[in-house]
Structure formats: structure tokens, C-alpha cells
Amino acid sequence: MHSFSQGQIFMFFFIIGIIIGIFFDIFRVIRKSFKTCDKTTFVEDLAFIILSGSLVIYSIIKINGGEVRFYLFLGIFFGILIYSLTISNLCVIILYEFVKICKKILKIPFYFIKKSIFFMKKVIKKVF
């Protein structure tokens, strides 16, 4: 096990807070880009909670030897806060543009798949 000072541990958890903020923005962009029903939104929220919680628990075990301290959560809070107040909007714009490009690229093969399925349905109807 590594021996880190409290300041170093605080900074690790500050960075983890930033990572959690990035995860949140990824889920937010996905939610805005693809219209989903309430059940899907629930599953997305659950995935975010599990992913973030697992990251925090794993980090507490690996970085701090399993010792839970108040300043760990303070570091996470400040990491999320600083990320949200500074570069979150820029990251959302970049992620949204990335998703738009991916949707355009994937639209072409899905168009051909959709047309192929439609054609197969017509052939099957004529045969039967």
C-alpha cells in the first residue's frame, strides 16, 4: 500500500470529483441526444450511480487503504463543483458535437439495414 499525505489524497479525490462530473456530462449529452422513455432514463441514472459509487469505493480502498474520511468527500464535492463551474459547458458542447458526428456516420449503415429489412418484408409477403 502506498503512503500518501492527506493533501495528496485530497487531490486524488478532487480529481475523482472531476471524473464524476465528466461522467455526469456524458450521461447528460446522451439523454439530450437520444429521446428515451422514463424506464430508460431510470436505467441510465442507475448506471451513473453504480459507476460513480464504484469509482469512489474502489478509490477509497486503493488510495486510502479503505479508511473513510470527511476530506475525501469534500475533495469529491469540490472537484465536481469546480468542474461544473469551469469547463463543464465546454465539455458538453464538445461531447454533443461528437455524438452528432457519430449519429451522422451511423445513419448511413442503419439506412441500408432499414431498407434491406423493408425489402425482405416485401419479398416474404409476396412468397407467402
C-alpha positions in Angstrom: 0.0 0.0 0.0 1.2 3.5 -0.8 1.6 6.1 1.8 0.2 9.4 0.7 -0.2 12.6 2.7 -3.7 13.9 3.4 -3.1 16.7 0.8 -2.2 14.2 -1.9 -5.3 12.1 -1.0 -7.5 15.2 -1.1 -6.1 16.0 -4.6 -6.8 12.4 -5.8 -10.4 12.7 -4.7 -10.6 16.2 -6.2 -9.7 14.6 -9.5 -12.2 11.8 -8.9 -14.8 14.5 -8.4 -13.8 15.9 -11.8 -14.1 12.4 -13.4 -17.6 12.0 -11.8 -18.5 15.4 -13.3 -17.4 14.2 -16.8 -19.4 11.0 -16.4 -22.4 13.1 -15.5 -22.0 15.3 -18.6 -21.6 12.2 -20.8 -24.9 10.8 -19.5 -26.5 14.3 -19.9 -25.4 14.6 -23.5 -26.7 11.0 -24.3 -30.0 11.9 -22.7 -30.3 15.1 -24.8 -29.2 13.4 -28.0 -31.5 10.4 -27.8 -35.1 10.7 -26.7 -35.8 7.9 -24.3 -38.7 6.8 -22.1 -38.8 7.1 -18.3 -37.7 3.5 -17.8 -34.6 4.0 -19.9 -33.8 7.2 -18.0 -34.1 5.3 -14.8 -31.6 2.7 -16.1 -29.2 5.4 -17.2 -29.5 7.1 -13.7 -28.9 3.8 -12.1 -25.9 3.1 -14.3 -24.4 6.6 -13.4 -24.9 5.9 -9.7 -23.3 2.5 -9.8 -20.4 3.7 -11.9 -19.8 6.7 -9.7 -20.2 4.8 -6.5 -17.9 2.0 -7.6 -15.3 4.5 -8.6 -15.5 6.2 -5.1 -15.4 2.9 -3.2 -12.6 1.5 -5.3 -10.6 4.7 -4.8 -11.2 4.7 -1.1 -9.9 1.2 -0.9 -6.9 1.6 -3.3 -5.8 5.1 -2.4 -6.7 5.4 1.3 -6.5 1.8 2.4 -10.2 1.6 3.0 -10.2 4.5 5.5 -13.2 6.7 5.1 -12.5 10.4 6.0 -14.6 13.5 5.6 -12.0 15.3 3.5 -12.3 12.5 0.8 -15.9 13.5 0.2 -15.0 17.2 0.5 -12.4 16.6 -2.3 -15.1 14.9 -4.5 -17.5 17.7 -3.8 -15.0 20.4 -4.7 -13.9 18.5 -7.8 -17.5 18.3 -9.1 -18.1 21.9 -8.2 -15.0 23.4 -9.8 -15.5 21.2 -12.9 -19.2 22.3 -13.2 -18.3 26.0 -12.8 -15.4 26.0 -15.2 -15.2 23.6 -18.1 -18.4 21.6 -17.9 -20.2 23.7 -20.6 -17.3 23.4 -23.0 -17.2 19.6 -22.4 -20.9 19.3 -23.1 -20.6 21.2 -26.3 -17.7 19.0 -27.5 -19.5 15.8 -26.4 -22.7 16.9 -28.1 -20.8 17.6 -31.4 -19.1 14.2 -31.1 -22.4 12.5 -30.7 -23.9 14.4 -33.7 -21.0 13.3 -35.9 -21.3 9.7 -34.7 -25.1 9.8 -35.4 -24.4 11.0 -38.9 -21.8 8.3 -39.6 -24.0 5.6 -38.2 -27.1 6.9 -40.1 -25.7 5.5 -43.4 -25.4 1.8 -42.4 -28.7 2.0 -40.5 -30.4 3.4 -43.6 -29.2 0.4 -45.7 -30.2 -2.1 -42.9 -33.7 -0.5 -42.7 -34.1 -0.6 -46.5 -32.9 -4.3 -46.6 -35.4 -5.2 -43.9 -38.2 -3.4 -45.7 -37.2 -5.2 -48.9 -37.1 -8.6 -47.2 -40.6 -8.0 -45.7 -42.0 -7.3 -49.2 -40.4 -10.5 -50.6 -41.7 -12.6 -47.7 -45.2 -11.2 -48.2 -45.1 -12.0 -51.9 -43.9 -15.5 -51.3 -46.4 -16.3 -48.6 
